[in-house]
């Protein structure tokens, strides 16, 4: 019994030593690190892959984008103070995926607005550029398909989502994009592009980032569900019959008014002239009084 008490006393004495806490802490760190390395190798591989993707994106950026946006995405100003290319710090991967994925960037010709054109980079290169720009500062990420898909909803839920999306679109978007998303002209050489038939991911990213003249609708302004509903409404327009007949591209009152004036009034004038030319005329001469 005395021997056991002596051993316990020695152990207790060592526990109270100045290095005991440090030894316990090191052992805990070693044990935690070993368990982490043993049970999560896939996450370490993803980190390496992400670093490689960012490096690839930087190489592409330096070749194709740095002239306007700077070597580190800080933006470039001309000698007279005009902005040649805006800063990309904090714009996020979603903005890059939209601009590069729709061919708007790299910009081929500086103008009031970047037009959509064939893509310069493939999917892998676009993802690398997006990863590099995302590493410059926090910003909106590329949405997943589940963010804008109605998959798994019943017919009633789908119809309710489309109705909600139509109300949101008519309230916030028709002033520029027209009541059915056919686009329209804007001041100073800008224009609202047609958004019918656009890939849902790019519509979501445009709502999230606000490219060019468009305001951005962050999740604080429009929730992800509301963005999804707007996209559902735009998709439903392709299946909606045109009850008014020939819609003239759905461009609104200007082409409709022109058609009414040229075809309607012009047709009536032509008919009146034809009637006057083919009406019966009297061949009798006037008798002098």
Secondary structure, DSSP 8 states (H G I E B T S, - for coil): -HHHHHHHHHHHHHHTSTTHHHHHHHHHHHHHHHHHHHH-HHHHHHHHHHHHHHHHHHHHHHHHTHHHH-TTS--EE-TTS-EEE---TT-HHHHHHHHHHTT--S-SS--SS------SS-HHHHHHHHHHHHHHS-------GGGT--TT--HHHHHHHHHHHHHHHHHHTHHHH-TTS--EE-STT-EE---TT--HHHHHHHHHH--TTS----TTTS-HHHHHHHHHHHHHHTTS--TTS--GGG--HHHHHHHIIIIIIHHHHHHHHHHHHSS----------
